[in-house]
Amino acid sequence: MMKREGSSARAQQMTAPHMQGLQGDLQVVFDVLYEMGVIEPVLKMDWQAHLRGMESQVSATRLQLDDVIRQVNRCEGDASKIREKLASLAPTTLEVLAIEVAREYANFHSRDMVH
């Protein structure tokens, strides 16, 4: 299980409040998104078109994602609480969260390979 803890994660939160990352076990969040049917469609989407659309709404999307990340972090890795929070979100918001989970996984693995 991958947990994102420690001073570097806390430092990132304090220095960049609009770039807060998911805390705790990313696998739990991924599993919930997968069970909700979010992951597979995200993997199949046209990434160039999706990223262009996100670029036109960067600040609104980032603020919305920050709010979702705070909600997920407050669940402290409890899959049923995470599922409950995510069930009320729009499909596009869930897609952005799935992309964020993938980004954080990639960052984790790139740091792991460097060290």
mmCIF file of the C-alpha atoms, coordinates in Angstrom:
data_MODEL
# 
_entry.id   MODEL 
# 
loop_
_atom_site.group_PDB 
_atom_site.id 
_atom_site.type_symbol 
_atom_site.label_atom_id 
_atom_site.label_alt_id 
_atom_site.label_comp_id 
_atom_site.label_asym_id 
_atom_site.label_entity_id 
_atom_site.label_seq_id 
_atom_site.pdbx_PDB_ins_code 
_atom_site.Cartn_x 
_atom_site.Cartn_y 
_atom_site.Cartn_z 
_atom_site.occupancy 
_atom_site.B_iso_or_equiv 
_atom_site.pdbx_formal_charge 
_atom_site.auth_seq_id 
_atom_site.auth_comp_id 
_atom_site.auth_asym_id 
_atom_site.auth_atom_id 
_atom_site.pdbx_PDB_model_num 
ATOM 1   C CA . MET A 1 1   ? 0.000   0.000  0.000   1.00 0.00 ? 1   MET A CA 1 
ATOM 2   C CA . MET A 1 2   ? 1.211   3.457  -0.825  1.00 0.00 ? 2   MET A CA 1 
ATOM 3   C CA . LYS A 1 3   ? 0.739   6.114  1.751   1.00 0.00 ? 3   LYS A CA 1 
ATOM 4   C CA . ARG A 1 4   ? 1.613   9.693  1.146   1.00 0.00 ? 4   ARG A CA 1 
ATOM 5   C CA . GLU A 1 5   ? 2.700   11.050 4.468   1.00 0.00 ? 5   GLU A CA 1 
ATOM 6   C CA . GLY A 1 6   ? 5.490   12.988 6.033   1.00 0.00 ? 6   GLY A CA 1 
ATOM 7   C CA . SER A 1 7   ? 6.938   16.430 5.984   1.00 0.00 ? 7   SER A CA 1 
ATOM 8   C CA . SER A 1 8   ? 7.125   16.774 2.199   1.00 0.00 ? 8   SER A CA 1 
ATOM 9   C CA . ALA A 1 9   ? 3.361   16.236 1.799   1.00 0.00 ? 9   ALA A CA 1 
ATOM 10  C CA . ARG A 1 10  ? 2.618   18.671 4.636   1.00 0.00 ? 10  ARG A CA 1 
ATOM 11  C CA . ALA A 1 11  ? 5.070   21.216 3.228   1.00 0.00 ? 11  ALA A CA 1 
ATOM 12  C CA . GLN A 1 12  ? 3.386   20.982 -0.170  1.00 0.00 ? 12  GLN A CA 1 
ATOM 13  C CA . GLN A 1 13  ? 0.011   21.701 1.456   1.00 0.00 ? 13  GLN A CA 1 
ATOM 14  C CA . MET A 1 14  ? 1.294   24.727 3.365   1.00 0.00 ? 14  MET A CA 1 
ATOM 15  C CA . THR A 1 15  ? 3.177   26.315 0.472   1.00 0.00 ? 15  THR A CA 1 
ATOM 16  C CA . ALA A 1 16  ? 0.614   25.672 -2.269  1.00 0.00 ? 16  ALA A CA 1 
ATOM 17  C CA . PRO A 1 17  ? -2.931  25.612 -0.901  1.00 0.00 ? 17  PRO A CA 1 
ATOM 18  C CA . HIS A 1 18  ? -4.421  25.271 -4.372  1.00 0.00 ? 18  HIS A CA 1 
ATOM 19  C CA . MET A 1 19  ? -2.241  22.265 -5.179  1.00 0.00 ? 19  MET A CA 1 
ATOM 20  C CA . GLN A 1 20  ? -3.164  20.054 -2.233  1.00 0.00 ? 20  GLN A CA 1 
ATOM 21  C CA . GLY A 1 21  ? -2.630  16.379 -2.859  1.00 0.00 ? 21  GLY A CA 1 
ATOM 22  C CA . LEU A 1 22  ? -4.537  13.328 -1.817  1.00 0.00 ? 22  LEU A CA 1 
ATOM 23  C CA . GLN A 1 23  ? -3.476  12.091 1.590   1.00 0.00 ? 23  GLN A CA 1 
ATOM 24  C CA . GLY A 1 24  ? -3.311  8.476  2.682   1.00 0.00 ? 24  GLY A CA 1 
ATOM 25  C CA . ASP A 1 25  ? -3.731  5.367  0.617   1.00 0.00 ? 25  ASP A CA 1 
ATOM 26  C CA . LEU A 1 26  ? -4.214  6.180  -3.066  1.00 0.00 ? 26  LEU A CA 1 
ATOM 27  C CA . GLN A 1 27  ? -5.203  2.573  -3.713  1.00 0.00 ? 27  GLN A CA 1 
ATOM 28  C CA . VAL A 1 28  ? -8.395  3.007  -1.660  1.00 0.00 ? 28  VAL A CA 1 
ATOM 29  C CA . VAL A 1 29  ? -9.422  6.052  -3.689  1.00 0.00 ? 29  VAL A CA 1 
ATOM 30  C CA . PHE A 1 30  ? -8.543  4.266  -6.940  1.00 0.00 ? 30  PHE A CA 1 
ATOM 31  C CA . ASP A 1 31  ? -10.542 1.182  -5.896  1.00 0.00 ? 31  ASP A CA 1 
ATOM 32  C CA . VAL A 1 32  ? -13.612 3.263  -5.036  1.00 0.00 ? 32  VAL A CA 1 
ATOM 33  C CA . LEU A 1 33  ? -13.405 5.112  -8.365  1.00 0.00 ? 33  LEU A CA 1 
ATOM 34  C CA . TYR A 1 34  ? -12.986 1.786  -10.171 1.00 0.00 ? 34  TYR A CA 1 
ATOM 35  C CA . GLU A 1 35  ? -15.986 0.248  -8.379  1.00 0.00 ? 35  GLU A CA 1 
ATOM 36  C CA . MET A 1 36  ? -18.037 3.315  -9.321  1.00 0.00 ? 36  MET A CA 1 
ATOM 37  C CA . GLY A 1 37  ? -17.157 2.746  -12.989 1.00 0.00 ? 37  GLY A CA 1 
ATOM 38  C CA . VAL A 1 38  ? -15.069 5.907  -13.358 1.00 0.00 ? 38  VAL A CA 1 
ATOM 39  C CA . ILE A 1 39  ? -11.612 4.512  -14.141 1.00 0.00 ? 39  ILE A CA 1 
ATOM 40  C CA . GLU A 1 40  ? -12.308 2.520  -17.304 1.00 0.00 ? 40  GLU A CA 1 
ATOM 41  C CA . PRO A 1 41  ? -13.997 5.359  -19.258 1.00 0.00 ? 41  PRO A CA 1 
ATOM 42  C CA . VAL A 1 42  ? -11.197 7.741  -18.216 1.00 0.00 ? 42  VAL A CA 1 
ATOM 43  C CA . LEU A 1 43  ? -8.625  5.317  -19.609 1.00 0.00 ? 43  LEU A CA 1 
ATOM 44  C CA . LYS A 1 44  ? -10.515 5.209  -22.925 1.00 0.00 ? 44  LYS A CA 1 
ATOM 45  C CA . MET A 1 45  ? -11.053 8.958  -23.368 1.00 0.00 ? 45  MET A CA 1 
ATOM 46  C CA . ASP A 1 46  ? -9.406  11.191 -25.961 1.00 0.00 ? 46  ASP A CA 1 
ATOM 47  C CA . TRP A 1 47  ? -6.771  12.760 -23.735 1.00 0.00 ? 47  TRP A CA 1 
ATOM 48  C CA . GLN A 1 48  ? -5.805  15.583 -26.090 1.00 0.00 ? 48  GLN A CA 1 
ATOM 49  C CA . ALA A 1 49  ? -9.385  16.832 -26.348 1.00 0.00 ? 49  ALA A CA 1 
ATOM 50  C CA . HIS A 1 50  ? -9.968  16.386 -22.623 1.00 0.00 ? 50  HIS A CA 1 
ATOM 51  C CA . LEU A 1 51  ? -6.820  18.285 -21.637 1.00 0.00 ? 51  LEU A CA 1 
ATOM 52  C CA . ARG A 1 52  ? -7.641  21.129 -24.047 1.00 0.00 ? 52  ARG A CA 1 
ATOM 53  C CA . GLY A 1 53  ? -11.073 21.421 -22.439 1.00 0.00 ? 53  GLY A CA 1 
ATOM 54  C CA . MET A 1 54  ? -9.542  21.449 -18.971 1.00 0.00 ? 54  MET A CA 1 
ATOM 55  C CA . GLU A 1 55  ? -7.049  24.170 -19.955 1.00 0.00 ? 55  GLU A CA 1 
ATOM 56  C CA . SER A 1 56  ? -9.914  26.524 -20.797 1.00 0.00 ? 56  SER A CA 1 
ATOM 57  C CA . GLN A 1 57  ? -11.330 26.046 -17.289 1.00 0.00 ? 57  GLN A CA 1 
ATOM 58  C CA . VAL A 1 58  ? -8.097  25.699 -15.301 1.00 0.00 ? 58  VAL A CA 1 
ATOM 59  C CA . SER A 1 59  ? -8.901  27.860 -12.273 1.00 0.00 ? 59  SER A CA 1 
ATOM 60  C CA . ALA A 1 60  ? -12.492 26.638 -11.854 1.00 0.00 ? 60  ALA A CA 1 
ATOM 61  C CA . THR A 1 61  ? -11.458 23.004 -12.315 1.00 0.00 ? 61  THR A CA 1 
ATOM 62  C CA . ARG A 1 62  ? -8.545  23.368 -9.879  1.00 0.00 ? 62  ARG A CA 1 
ATOM 63  C CA . LEU A 1 63  ? -10.726 24.933 -7.179  1.00 0.00 ? 63  LEU A CA 1 
ATOM 64  C CA . GLN A 1 64  ? -13.370 22.247 -7.624  1.00 0.00 ? 64  GLN A CA 1 
ATOM 65  C CA . LEU A 1 65  ? -10.725 19.517 -7.491  1.00 0.00 ? 65  LEU A CA 1 
ATOM 66  C CA . ASP A 1 66  ? -9.196  21.041 -4.355  1.00 0.00 ? 66  ASP A CA 1 
ATOM 67  C CA . ASP A 1 67  ? -12.601 20.871 -2.657  1.00 0.00 ? 67  ASP A CA 1 
ATOM 68  C CA . VAL A 1 68  ? -13.068 17.221 -3.667  1.00 0.00 ? 68  VAL A CA 1 
ATOM 69  C CA . ILE A 1 69  ? -9.547  16.350 -2.458  1.00 0.00 ? 69  ILE A CA 1 
ATOM 70  C CA . ARG A 1 70  ? -10.271 17.980 0.916   1.00 0.00 ? 70  ARG A CA 1 
ATOM 71  C CA . GLN A 1 71  ? -13.484 15.951 1.183   1.00 0.00 ? 71  GLN A CA 1 
ATOM 72  C CA . VAL A 1 72  ? -11.688 12.703 0.324   1.00 0.00 ? 72  VAL A CA 1 
ATOM 73  C CA . ASN A 1 73  ? -8.831  13.471 2.728   1.00 0.00 ? 73  ASN A CA 1 
ATOM 74  C CA . ARG A 1 74  ? -11.331 13.997 5.560   1.00 0.00 ? 74  ARG A CA 1 
ATOM 75  C CA . CYS A 1 75  ? -12.524 10.414 5.013   1.00 0.00 ? 75  CYS A CA 1 
ATOM 76  C CA . GLU A 1 76  ? -9.105  9.218  6.263   1.00 0.00 ? 76  GLU A CA 1 
ATOM 77  C CA . GLY A 1 77  ? -8.951  6.221  3.930   1.00 0.00 ? 77  GLY A CA 1 
ATOM 78  C CA . ASP A 1 78  ? -12.375 4.821  4.854   1.00 0.00 ? 78  ASP A CA 1 
ATOM 79  C CA . ALA A 1 79  ? -13.648 3.401  1.547   1.00 0.00 ? 79  ALA A CA 1 
ATOM 80  C CA . SER A 1 80  ? -17.326 3.572  2.509   1.00 0.00 ? 80  SER A CA 1 
ATOM 81  C CA . LYS A 1 81  ? -17.027 7.257  3.502   1.00 0.00 ? 81  LYS A CA 1 
ATOM 82  C CA . ILE A 1 82  ? -15.117 8.024  0.298   1.00 0.00 ? 82  ILE A CA 1 
ATOM 83  C CA . ARG A 1 83  ? -17.775 6.231  -1.787  1.00 0.00 ? 83  ARG A CA 1 
ATOM 84  C CA . GLU A 1 84  ? -20.514 8.183  -0.015  1.00 0.00 ? 84  GLU A CA 1 
ATOM 85  C CA . LYS A 1 85  ? -18.787 11.523 -0.724  1.00 0.00 ? 85  LYS A CA 1 
ATOM 86  C CA . LEU A 1 86  ? -18.025 10.704 -4.346  1.00 0.00 ? 86  LEU A CA 1 
ATOM 87  C CA . ALA A 1 87  ? -21.522 9.373  -5.105  1.00 0.00 ? 87  ALA A CA 1 
ATOM 88  C CA . SER A 1 88  ? -22.918 12.909 -5.016  1.00 0.00 ? 88  SER A CA 1 
ATOM 89  C CA . LEU A 1 89  ? -20.409 14.355 -7.500  1.00 0.00 ? 89  LEU A CA 1 
ATOM 90  C CA . ALA A 1 90  ? -20.881 15.003 -11.197 1.00 0.00 ? 90  ALA A CA 1 
ATOM 91  C CA . PRO A 1 91  ? -19.290 12.496 -13.605 1.00 0.00 ? 91  PRO A CA 1 
ATOM 92  C CA . THR A 1 92  ? -16.908 15.154 -14.960 1.00 0.00 ? 92  THR A CA 1 
ATOM 93  C CA . THR A 1 93  ? -15.688 15.907 -11.430 1.00 0.00 ? 93  THR A CA 1 
ATOM 94  C CA . LEU A 1 94  ? -15.081 12.201 -10.851 1.00 0.00 ? 94  LEU A CA 1 
ATOM 95  C CA . GLU A 1 95  ? -13.108 12.047 -14.105 1.00 0.00 ? 95  GLU A CA 1 
ATOM 96  C CA . VAL A 1 96  ? -10.875 14.906 -12.973 1.00 0.00 ? 96  VAL A CA 1 
ATOM 97  C CA . LEU A 1 97  ? -10.364 13.157 -9.616  1.00 0.00 ? 97  LEU A CA 1 
ATOM 98  C CA . ALA A 1 98  ? -9.421  9.931  -11.429 1.00 0.00 ? 98  ALA A CA 1 
ATOM 99  C CA . ILE A 1 99  ? -6.855  11.884 -13.449 1.00 0.00 ? 99  ILE A CA 1 
ATOM 100 C CA . GLU A 1 100 ? -5.478  13.383 -10.221 1.00 0.00 ? 100 GLU A CA 1 
ATOM 101 C CA . VAL A 1 101 ? -5.155  9.911  -8.661  1.00 0.00 ? 101 VAL A CA 1 
ATOM 102 C CA . ALA A 1 102 ? -3.258  8.764  -11.763 1.00 0.00 ? 102 ALA A CA 1 
ATOM 103 C CA . ARG A 1 103 ? -1.011  11.837 -11.590 1.00 0.00 ? 103 ARG A CA 1 
ATOM 104 C CA . GLU A 1 104 ? -0.216  11.238 -7.935  1.00 0.00 ? 104 GLU A CA 1 
ATOM 105 C CA . TYR A 1 105 ? 0.504   7.550  -8.614  1.00 0.00 ? 105 TYR A CA 1 
ATOM 106 C CA . ALA A 1 106 ? 2.897   8.590  -11.386 1.00 0.00 ? 106 ALA A CA 1 
ATOM 107 C CA . ASN A 1 107 ? 4.613   11.113 -9.088  1.00 0.00 ? 107 ASN A CA 1 
ATOM 108 C CA . PHE A 1 108 ? 4.934   8.499  -6.350  1.00 0.00 ? 108 PHE A CA 1 
ATOM 109 C CA . HIS A 1 109 ? 6.436   5.933  -8.690  1.00 0.00 ? 109 HIS A CA 1 
ATOM 110 C CA . SER A 1 110 ? 8.836   8.414  -10.279 1.00 0.00 ? 110 SER A CA 1 
ATOM 111 C CA . ARG A 1 111 ? 10.135  9.426  -6.818  1.00 0.00 ? 111 ARG A CA 1 
ATOM 112 C CA . ASP A 1 112 ? 10.360  5.778  -5.822  1.00 0.00 ? 112 ASP A CA 1 
ATOM 113 C CA . MET A 1 113 ? 12.424  4.924  -8.904  1.00 0.00 ? 113 MET A CA 1 
ATOM 114 C CA . VAL A 1 114 ? 14.808  7.880  -8.408  1.00 0.00 ? 114 VAL A CA 1 
ATOM 115 C CA . HIS A 1 115 ? 15.620  6.968  -4.809  1.00 0.00 ? 115 HIS A CA 1 
# 
